[in-house]
Amino acid sequence: QVQLVESGGGLVQAGGSLRLSCSASRNIFSINTMGWYRQAPGKQRELVAAITREGTTNYADSTKGRFTISRDIAKNTVYLRMNSLKPEDTAVYYCKATIGPVDTEYYWGQGTQVTVSS
């Protein structure tokens, strides 16, 4: 099992930046994939970015070139740096830990609100 705590959300103007943090209660190197997802009102939760144990990253098309996922294994923390924010990035951002190579055991954080004003 793993507990995840997100932080770093807030209100920012369009074009601004934020960095989200996801702190895990166990060694993130023991977790297959750490991911950031978001859910806007009335929409489904969607993948924003993810990083595997091996360090491979992938991004949603809408965030490529603007968002960067990274990790600090010593701190058991995953980050999401968000640049050039747009109003459509407004959502609750969630951290997800997928323990194994298939999506059968996973845990979510409580989410952090990101609001981008135009």
Secondary structure, 3 states (H helix, E strand, C coil): CCCEEEECCEEEECCCCEEEEEEECCCHHHCCEEEEEEECCCCCCEEEEEEECCCCEEECCCCCCCEEEEEEHHHCEEEEEECCCCHHHCEEEEEEEECCCCCCCEEECCCEEEEEEC
